[in-house]
Amino acid sequence: MIRSLILISLLAVASCQQPQQQLQTADETPPVESTPLPPVVDAAAAREAVKELESWDAVIEVLHDESRVVQWEIGVKDDGTMRYGLAESVCMELMDRGLSQSRTWVRIIDRPALMSNGGDFQAASLGRVRCSDGTWMDP
């Protein structure tokens, strides 16, 4: 019995001294690496961009919020045409002002529909584009 206790004690000490190798099984997910936060958009420059964009003929209202998935919401009156060109023009304006990041999205919304549906941006969406690569997502 004493021999068993000594053997167990030696095994316990040996296992503590040797680094344990962890094997990843197929159903385990790899550890999430921390990603740096994106740079903060200059608030004054963003306000200036909003003023500029609201001066465009087709634009009724511009909503900007960096904490949202789609940071720039451009309200227009739906005239039945595709608004990809408008969204791309907004992206170019943002890039010129240094306000476009890899995660910057612009959504064109039907402003009257947004006001009548209780503020549901997705339901009023006429499409959105990611400024960094021009990827379009339909409403």
N, C-alpha and C positions, 0 to 999 in steps of 0.2 A: 504494500500500500504506500509506504514511504517512497519506494522507487517510482511509483506512478505519479505521485505528487511532484517529485523532483523532475521527472521527465516532462510533465505538463508545464512546470515553471520554466524549464530550459526552452521549451518550444515557444512559450509566450514571450520570453525575453528575446529569443532569436527573431521572432516575427516582428517585434517592435524595432529591432535594429536594422532590418532589411527594408529598403523602400518597396512599397507595394506598387505593383504595376496595375493600372486600371485599364481594363479592356472595354472597348465600347461595343455594345451589342447592337444589332440591326434595329431594334425597336427603341433604343435610347436616342435622344436628340442631342446634337453637339451643344456645348455651352454657348450661350449668346454672348457675342463680343460686344463690348460697349462701343457705341458709335458716337463720335463727337457731335454736339449740337451744331446745326447750321448757323452761319453768321447771322447776326441780327440785322434786319433791314433798317436803314436810317429812317426814323419816323418823319422827320421834316421833309426828306426827299419823297417819301411815300405820299404825304399830304399834297405836295406839289404835283405829283403824278396824278393823283385823284382829280385835282383842279383841272389839269390839262386834259385828261380823258373826258371829263364832264363837259368840256367845251366842244367836243366833237359833235357833229350834227346828228349822228345815229344814236348817240348815247343819252339816255335819260338820267341814269344814276350809276355811281361806282361805289361799291362796298369793298373795303380792304380790311382783312384781319389775318395776320401772320399765324395765329394759333389754329386756324382752320385747315382742313385738307386742301380745299380750293381757296387760295388766299385772295384772289381778285374775282369779284362778281360784277359783271358789266350788264346793267339793265338796259334793255332796248324794247322797242315795240316790234312784235313779231309781224313781219311783212310777208312771211312765207318763203323767204329766200334763205339759203344756207349762210351761216354767219362765221364760217371758218376764216375767211379773209379778215374780218373784223377782229377776231380773237388773235390771229397772227400779227396784225398791226399793233394790238395792245402789247403782245409779247415783245415786239421790236422796240416799242416805246419804253417798256420796262428795262430791256437790255441796255438801251441807250442811256438810261438814267442809273444804271448799276443796281437795279432792284430785282433782277431776275436771278434766281438760284436754281440748283438742280431739281429742287422740289416745287418750283413755282408753277401753279396751275391758274388758268384763266377760264372762267365759265361765262358764257353768254346766256342771259336769262330773259325770258319774256316778262318784262316788268309789270304790265297789267295782270298777267296770270299769277304772278307772285303775290300781288296785293289781294287778289280774289281767292287764293287757295290757302290763306292763313300763314304764308311765309315759307312754304315748302319749296326750297331751291331746286331740288331734284325734279319735282313735278313741273316746274317752270323752265327747266333747262332746255336750251336750244343747242347744247353741245359744249364741250370743254377741250382745252388743249394744254399739254405740258410744254412750257416754253423752252426747256432745254433741248428737246429733240423733235418738237412738232407733233408728238403723238396725240391723236384725236380720240376722244371717247364720245360716243353719241349719248344723248340724254338718258 
